[in-house]
Amino acid sequence: MSVRGSSGGERILALHGNTQTGEVFRTRLEPLLSAVSKSTGLKSFGFDFPDGPVELEKQAGDDVSRRSWWFVQQPGDRTRQALNNNGEFCM
């Protein structure tokens, strides 16, 4: 599903993160977009919030389907090996 934001001249592509949807991302950005629109006149731009093509399995407590832009398998030995070889990282 593609969620089209404000209609207007130029369009801005807004891609959600892993395990979100376009609608969830739009809802989360709405306060920011509203504030920016009021202060800069960004109303002349349209925002597109498409869903990633990969549908992920629902987890306990999910209300909506989760989406991704790519299929990622469970982290395996390469991830552990990189952490072991390169030390600790801030997360």
C-alpha positions as a printed Julia matrix, in Angstrom:
91×3 Matrix{Float64}:
  0.0     0.0    0.0
  1.22    3.47  -0.78
  0.11    6.32   1.43
  0.21    9.67  -0.35
  0.68   12.71   1.81
 -0.13   16.3    0.92
 -0.63   16.77  -2.79
  1.43   19.38  -4.5
  4.37   20.1   -6.77
  7.47   18.19  -5.75
  7.25   14.78  -4.1
  9.39   13.49  -1.24
  9.86    9.75  -0.86
  9.73    8.76   2.82
 10.87    5.16   3.41
  9.98    3.51   6.7
 12.45    1.51   8.74
 12.54   -2.23   9.17
  9.38   -3.74  10.71
  7.19   -0.66  10.09
  4.68    0.33   7.43
  4.2     3.49   5.41
  1.11    4.34   7.45
  2.91    3.89  10.78
  5.83    6.02   9.58
  3.47    8.75   8.34
  1.66    8.77  11.69
  4.95    9.04  13.58
  6.2    11.89  11.36
  2.91   13.82  11.34
  3.81   16.18  14.23
  7.18   16.98  12.61
  5.7    17.45   9.15
  2.99   19.71  10.56
  5.51   21.89  12.42
  7.85   22.12   9.41
  4.93   22.87   7.11
  3.8    25.79   9.29
  7.27   27.33   9.54
  8.54   26.76   5.98
  5.53   26.49   3.7
  6.36   22.86   2.9
  2.73   22.39   1.88
  3.85   22.65  -1.74
  5.53   19.25  -1.37
  3.83   15.86  -1.49
  5.05   13.0    0.67
  4.87    9.36  -0.44
  4.99    6.71   2.3
  5.09    3.34   0.48
  5.19   -0.03   2.24
  8.24   -2.24   1.88
  7.67   -5.25  -0.41
  8.5    -7.92   2.19
  5.71   -8.83   4.61
  7.11  -10.05   7.93
  5.49  -12.47  10.33
  3.32  -10.86  12.97
  4.73  -10.98  16.47
  2.68  -11.24  19.63
  0.94   -7.92  20.23
  1.2    -6.68  16.61
 -1.94   -4.9   15.43
 -0.83   -4.5   11.83
  1.43   -6.37   9.44
  5.07   -5.44   9.66
  6.97   -4.72   6.44
 10.59   -4.53   5.34
 12.54   -3.5    2.25
 14.59   -6.71   2.24
 14.51  -10.18   3.69
 16.89  -10.64   6.6
 17.61  -14.01   8.1
 18.42  -14.41  11.77
 21.81  -12.97  12.67
 24.3   -15.78  12.52
 27.93  -16.55  13.04
 29.16  -13.65  10.89
 27.52  -11.13  13.21
 28.93  -12.77  16.32
 32.33  -13.07  14.67
 32.34   -9.36  13.72
 31.46   -8.38  17.28
 34.14  -10.67  18.7
 36.8    -9.36  16.3
 35.96   -5.66  16.54
 35.1    -5.18  20.2
 32.1    -3.51  21.75
 29.82   -1.05  19.98
 27.46    1.58  21.36
 23.85    0.81  20.54
